[in-house]
Amino acid sequence: MICPKCVSPLNEIAVENVALDYCPGCKGIWFDKDEMAFVTELKNDLPNPQAERTVGRQTVFPCPRCDAKLEELKFVPLKELLVDRCPSCHGLWLDNGELQKVSAIASDFKTPKSRVVRVALQIKLKTGGFF
């Protein structure tokens, strides 16, 4: 697969027994549908209950999985973090630094906080500490 932002080849990294796709160029991470939910123990990839029915702002960036144009959506309703999601295959792209923001937002969650932080640490270690 190719990075939607810098067009570098993506590398696979295993985190919590899931193969994620990481860009060594711009340090972004691709989560296929349901991978974010699985590795973080959230109910959905986006903890925004309206996200599945929401149409985001279309970007110029192609989905690394299916080439549809990614769209920007709020990760959670009351926070400013925008993440890129594919409207077709429902994968998620996190830019460099966004995983740290997801981890900070998770501190407001009750159950999955420690899992999100642990996943962020594993990704940081496996990618050379990009966030």
LOKERO-872359 format. One record per residue (C-alpha): residue number from 1; residue in one letter; x, y, z. Coordinates in nm, 4 decimals, decimal comma, padded with zeros to 6 digits, m for minus. Example, Ala and Ser with C-alpha at 12.3 -4.5 7.8 and 13.67 -1.06 7.14 Angstrom:
<rec><num>1</num><residu>a</residu><x>01,2300</x><y>m00,4500</y><z>00,7800</z></rec>
<rec><num>2</num><residu>s</residu><x>01,3670</x><y>m00,1060</y><z>00,7140</z></rec>
END
This chain:
<rec><num>1</num><residu>m</residu><x>00,0000</x><y>00,0000</y><z>00,0000</z></rec>
<rec><num>2</num><residu>i</residu><x>00,1040</x><y>00,3596</y><z>m00,0579</z></rec>
<rec><num>3</num><residu>c</residu><x>00,0793</x><y>00,6483</y><z>00,1908</z></rec>
<rec><num>4</num><residu>p</residu><x>m00,2052</x><y>00,8853</y><z>00,1004</z></rec>
<rec><num>5</num><residu>k</residu><x>m00,0109</x><y>01,1883</y><z>00,2238</z></rec>
<rec><num>6</num><residu>c</residu><x>00,3521</x><y>01,1480</y><z>00,1054</z></rec>
<rec><num>7</num><residu>v</residu><x>00,3219</x><y>00,8550</y><z>m00,1400</z></rec>
<rec><num>8</num><residu>s</residu><x>00,5820</x><y>00,6412</y><z>00,0434</z></rec>
<rec><num>9</num><residu>p</residu><x>00,5315</x><y>00,2648</y><z>00,0663</z></rec>
<rec><num>10</num><residu>l</residu><x>00,3634</x><y>00,1679</y><z>00,3940</z></rec>
<rec><num>11</num><residu>n</residu><x>00,5309</x><y>m00,0836</y><z>00,6274</z></rec>
<rec><num>12</num><residu>e</residu><x>00,3401</x><y>m00,3336</y><z>00,8396</z></rec>
<rec><num>13</num><residu>i</residu><x>00,3828</x><y>m00,3245</y><z>01,2168</z></rec>
<rec><num>14</num><residu>a</residu><x>00,2151</x><y>m00,5683</y><z>01,4548</z></rec>
<rec><num>15</num><residu>v</residu><x>00,0370</x><y>m00,4093</y><z>01,7507</z></rec>
<rec><num>16</num><residu>e</residu><x>m00,1901</x><y>m00,6098</y><z>01,9830</z></rec>
<rec><num>17</num><residu>n</residu><x>m00,1836</x><y>m00,8937</y><z>01,7234</z></rec>
<rec><num>18</num><residu>v</residu><x>m00,3084</x><y>m00,6612</y><z>01,4492</z></rec>
<rec><num>19</num><residu>a</residu><x>m00,1060</x><y>m00,5699</y><z>01,1408</z></rec>
<rec><num>20</num><residu>l</residu><x>m00,1204</x><y>m00,1905</y><z>01,1074</z></rec>
<rec><num>21</num><residu>d</residu><x>00,0264</x><y>00,0013</y><z>00,8159</z></rec>
<rec><num>22</num><residu>y</residu><x>00,2812</x><y>00,2679</y><z>00,9051</z></rec>
<rec><num>23</num><residu>c</residu><x>00,4421</x><y>00,5317</y><z>00,6847</z></rec>
<rec><num>24</num><residu>p</residu><x>00,8139</x><y>00,5779</y><z>00,7549</z></rec>
<rec><num>25</num><residu>g</residu><x>00,8054</x><y>00,8974</y><z>00,5472</z></rec>
<rec><num>26</num><residu>c</residu><x>00,5412</x><y>01,1124</y><z>00,7161</z></rec>
<rec><num>27</num><residu>k</residu><x>00,4842</x><y>00,8859</y><z>01,0217</z></rec>
<rec><num>28</num><residu>g</residu><x>00,1118</x><y>00,8321</y><z>00,9579</z></rec>
<rec><num>29</num><residu>i</residu><x>m00,0755</x><y>00,5112</y><z>01,0449</z></rec>
<rec><num>30</num><residu>w</residu><x>m00,3509</x><y>00,3277</y><z>00,8558</z></rec>
<rec><num>31</num><residu>f</residu><x>m00,6150</x><y>00,1313</y><z>01,0479</z></rec>
<rec><num>32</num><residu>d</residu><x>m00,8384</x><y>m00,0937</y><z>00,8366</z></rec>
<rec><num>33</num><residu>k</residu><x>m01,2079</x><y>m00,1024</y><z>00,9368</z></rec>
<rec><num>34</num><residu>d</residu><x>m01,2520</x><y>m00,2135</y><z>01,2987</z></rec>
<rec><num>35</num><residu>e</residu><x>m00,8767</x><y>m00,2258</y><z>01,3728</z></rec>
<rec><num>36</num><residu>m</residu><x>m00,8829</x><y>00,0955</y><z>01,5778</z></rec>
<rec><num>37</num><residu>a</residu><x>m01,1760</x><y>m00,0397</y><z>01,7796</z></rec>
<rec><num>38</num><residu>f</residu><x>m01,0049</x><y>m00,3751</y><z>01,8290</z></rec>
<rec><num>39</num><residu>v</residu><x>m00,6648</x><y>m00,2477</y><z>01,9419</z></rec>
<rec><num>40</num><residu>t</residu><x>m00,8144</x><y>00,0183</y><z>02,1706</z></rec>
<rec><num>41</num><residu>e</residu><x>m01,1158</x><y>m00,1815</y><z>02,2973</z></rec>
<rec><num>42</num><residu>l</residu><x>m01,3540</x><y>00,0909</y><z>02,1841</z></rec>
<rec><num>43</num><residu>k</residu><x>m01,6986</x><y>m00,0075</y><z>02,0536</z></rec>
<rec><num>44</num><residu>n</residu><x>m01,6323</x><y>00,1609</y><z>01,7178</z></rec>
<rec><num>45</num><residu>d</residu><x>m01,3315</x><y>00,2950</y><z>01,5303</z></rec>
<rec><num>46</num><residu>l</residu><x>m01,4605</x><y>00,6441</y><z>01,6012</z></rec>
<rec><num>47</num><residu>p</residu><x>m01,6133</x><y>00,7005</y><z>01,9442</z></rec>
<rec><num>48</num><residu>n</residu><x>m01,8410</x><y>00,9549</y><z>01,7774</z></rec>
<rec><num>49</num><residu>p</residu><x>m02,1796</x><y>00,7760</y><z>01,7585</z></rec>
<rec><num>50</num><residu>q</residu><x>m02,2881</x><y>00,9907</y><z>01,4637</z></rec>
<rec><num>51</num><residu>a</residu><x>m01,9715</x><y>00,9258</y><z>01,2590</z></rec>
<rec><num>52</num><residu>e</residu><x>m02,1099</x><y>00,6247</y><z>01,0726</z></rec>
<rec><num>53</num><residu>r</residu><x>m02,3980</x><y>00,8391</y><z>00,9425</z></rec>
<rec><num>54</num><residu>t</residu><x>m02,1909</x><y>01,1536</y><z>00,8913</z></rec>
<rec><num>55</num><residu>v</residu><x>m02,0450</x><y>01,2642</y><z>00,5617</z></rec>
<rec><num>56</num><residu>g</residu><x>m01,7148</x><y>01,4366</y><z>00,6257</z></rec>
<rec><num>57</num><residu>r</residu><x>m01,5339</x><y>01,6998</y><z>00,4260</z></rec>
<rec><num>58</num><residu>q</residu><x>m01,3744</x><y>01,5295</y><z>00,1263</z></rec>
<rec><num>59</num><residu>t</residu><x>m00,9963</x><y>01,5606</y><z>00,0976</z></rec>
<rec><num>60</num><residu>v</residu><x>m00,7656</x><y>01,5230</y><z>m00,2013</z></rec>
<rec><num>61</num><residu>f</residu><x>m00,5948</x><y>01,2203</y><z>m00,0419</z></rec>
<rec><num>62</num><residu>p</residu><x>m00,6650</x><y>00,8696</y><z>m00,1764</z></rec>
<rec><num>63</num><residu>c</residu><x>m00,7455</x><y>00,5791</y><z>00,0529</z></rec>
<rec><num>64</num><residu>p</residu><x>m00,4407</x><y>00,3507</y><z>00,0653</z></rec>
<rec><num>65</num><residu>r</residu><x>m00,6725</x><y>00,0462</y><z>00,0575</z></rec>
<rec><num>66</num><residu>c</residu><x>m00,9281</x><y>00,1284</y><z>m00,2155</z></rec>
<rec><num>67</num><residu>d</residu><x>m00,8318</x><y>00,4696</y><z>m00,3688</z></rec>
<rec><num>68</num><residu>a</residu><x>m01,1566</x><y>00,6470</y><z>m00,2717</z></rec>
<rec><num>69</num><residu>k</residu><x>m01,0981</x><y>01,0043</y><z>m00,1536</z></rec>
<rec><num>70</num><residu>l</residu><x>m01,0548</x><y>01,0227</y><z>00,2244</z></rec>
<rec><num>71</num><residu>e</residu><x>m01,2880</x><y>01,2474</y><z>00,4233</z></rec>
<rec><num>72</num><residu>e</residu><x>m01,2201</x><y>01,4398</y><z>00,7439</z></rec>
<rec><num>73</num><residu>l</residu><x>m01,4371</x><y>01,3631</y><z>01,0452</z></rec>
<rec><num>74</num><residu>k</residu><x>m01,4210</x><y>01,4614</y><z>01,4107</z></rec>
<rec><num>75</num><residu>f</residu><x>m01,2807</x><y>01,1801</y><z>01,6229</z></rec>
<rec><num>76</num><residu>v</residu><x>m01,5242</x><y>01,2723</y><z>01,9002</z></rec>
<rec><num>77</num><residu>p</residu><x>m01,7949</x><y>01,5426</y><z>01,8836</z></rec>
<rec><num>78</num><residu>l</residu><x>m01,6622</x><y>01,7930</y><z>02,1379</z></rec>
<rec><num>79</num><residu>k</residu><x>m01,2915</x><y>01,7798</y><z>02,0478</z></rec>
<rec><num>80</num><residu>e</residu><x>m01,1104</x><y>01,9461</y><z>01,7615</z></rec>
<rec><num>81</num><residu>l</residu><x>m00,9245</x><y>01,6353</y><z>01,6400</z></rec>
<rec><num>82</num><residu>l</residu><x>m01,0076</x><y>01,5587</y><z>01,2774</z></rec>
<rec><num>83</num><residu>v</residu><x>m00,9105</x><y>01,2195</y><z>01,1388</z></rec>
<rec><num>84</num><residu>d</residu><x>m00,9242</x><y>01,0922</y><z>00,7820</z></rec>
<rec><num>85</num><residu>r</residu><x>m01,1684</x><y>00,8105</y><z>00,7071</z></rec>
<rec><num>86</num><residu>c</residu><x>m01,2449</x><y>00,6301</y><z>00,3853</z></rec>
<rec><num>87</num><residu>p</residu><x>m01,6169</x><y>00,6574</y><z>00,3045</z></rec>
<rec><num>88</num><residu>s</residu><x>m01,5955</x><y>00,3344</y><z>00,1063</z></rec>
<rec><num>89</num><residu>c</residu><x>m01,3922</x><y>00,0812</y><z>00,3117</z></rec>
<rec><num>90</num><residu>h</residu><x>m01,4177</x><y>00,2770</y><z>00,6427</z></rec>
<rec><num>91</num><residu>g</residu><x>m01,0468</x><y>00,2601</y><z>00,7244</z></rec>
<rec><num>92</num><residu>l</residu><x>m00,8884</x><y>00,5401</y><z>00,9302</z></rec>
<rec><num>93</num><residu>w</residu><x>m00,5718</x><y>00,7381</y><z>00,8672</z></rec>
<rec><num>94</num><residu>l</residu><x>m00,3966</x><y>00,9090</y><z>01,1589</z></rec>
<rec><num>95</num><residu>d</residu><x>m00,1364</x><y>01,1704</y><z>01,0709</z></rec>
<rec><num>96</num><residu>n</residu><x>00,1838</x><y>01,2082</y><z>01,2696</z></rec>
<rec><num>97</num><residu>g</residu><x>00,0916</x><y>01,3313</y><z>01,6173</z></rec>
<rec><num>98</num><residu>e</residu><x>m00,2768</x><y>01,2371</y><z>01,5987</z></rec>
<rec><num>99</num><residu>l</residu><x>m00,2257</x><y>00,9125</y><z>01,7891</z></rec>
<rec><num>100</num><residu>q</residu><x>m00,0960</x><y>01,1191</y><z>02,0805</z></rec>
<rec><num>101</num><residu>k</residu><x>m00,4142</x><y>01,3289</y><z>02,0619</z></rec>
<rec><num>102</num><residu>v</residu><x>m00,6286</x><y>01,0120</y><z>02,0525</z></rec>
<rec><num>103</num><residu>s</residu><x>m00,4427</x><y>00,8941</y><z>02,3616</z></rec>
<rec><num>104</num><residu>a</residu><x>m00,5112</x><y>01,2261</y><z>02,5388</z></rec>
<rec><num>105</num><residu>i</residu><x>m00,8800</x><y>01,2140</y><z>02,4439</z></rec>
<rec><num>106</num><residu>a</residu><x>m00,8947</x><y>00,8576</y><z>02,5789</z></rec>
<rec><num>107</num><residu>s</residu><x>m00,8137</x><y>00,9914</y><z>02,9241</z></rec>
<rec><num>108</num><residu>d</residu><x>m01,1791</x><y>01,1063</y><z>02,9293</z></rec>
<rec><num>109</num><residu>f</residu><x>m01,3000</x><y>00,7531</y><z>02,8552</z></rec>
<rec><num>110</num><residu>k</residu><x>m01,3623</x><y>00,5150</y><z>03,1425</z></rec>
<rec><num>111</num><residu>t</residu><x>m01,2697</x><y>00,1616</y><z>03,0341</z></rec>
<rec><num>112</num><residu>p</residu><x>m01,0341</x><y>00,1734</y><z>02,7348</z></rec>
<rec><num>113</num><residu>k</residu><x>m00,7974</x><y>00,4446</y><z>02,8573</z></rec>
<rec><num>114</num><residu>s</residu><x>m00,5146</x><y>00,2118</y><z>02,9571</z></rec>
<rec><num>115</num><residu>r</residu><x>m00,5458</x><y>00,0095</y><z>02,6356</z></rec>
<rec><num>116</num><residu>v</residu><x>m00,5299</x><y>00,3206</y><z>02,4151</z></rec>
<rec><num>117</num><residu>v</residu><x>m00,2234</x><y>00,4446</y><z>02,6027</z></rec>
<rec><num>118</num><residu>r</residu><x>m00,0588</x><y>00,0995</y><z>02,5796</z></rec>
<rec><num>119</num><residu>v</residu><x>m00,1264</x><y>00,0804</y><z>02,2048</z></rec>
<rec><num>120</num><residu>a</residu><x>00,0131</x><y>00,4317</y><z>02,1553</z></rec>
<rec><num>121</num><residu>l</residu><x>00,3284</x><y>00,3319</y><z>02,3446</z></rec>
<rec><num>122</num><residu>q</residu><x>00,3703</x><y>00,0137</y><z>02,1375</z></rec>
<rec><num>123</num><residu>i</residu><x>00,3352</x><y>00,2070</y><z>01,8133</z></rec>
<rec><num>124</num><residu>k</residu><x>00,5792</x><y>00,4684</y><z>01,9398</z></rec>
<rec><num>125</num><residu>l</residu><x>00,8376</x><y>00,2011</y><z>02,0206</z></rec>
<rec><num>126</num><residu>k</residu><x>00,7918</x><y>00,0122</y><z>01,6936</z></rec>
<rec><num>127</num><residu>t</residu><x>00,8167</x><y>00,3232</y><z>01,4771</z></rec>
<rec><num>128</num><residu>g</residu><x>01,1043</x><y>00,4961</y><z>01,6512</z></rec>
<rec><num>129</num><residu>g</residu><x>00,9006</x><y>00,7353</y><z>01,8637</z></rec>
<rec><num>130</num><residu>f</residu><x>00,7247</x><y>00,9454</y><z>01,6013</z></rec>
<rec><num>131</num><residu>f</residu><x>00,4815</x><y>01,1126</y><z>01,8418</z></rec>
END
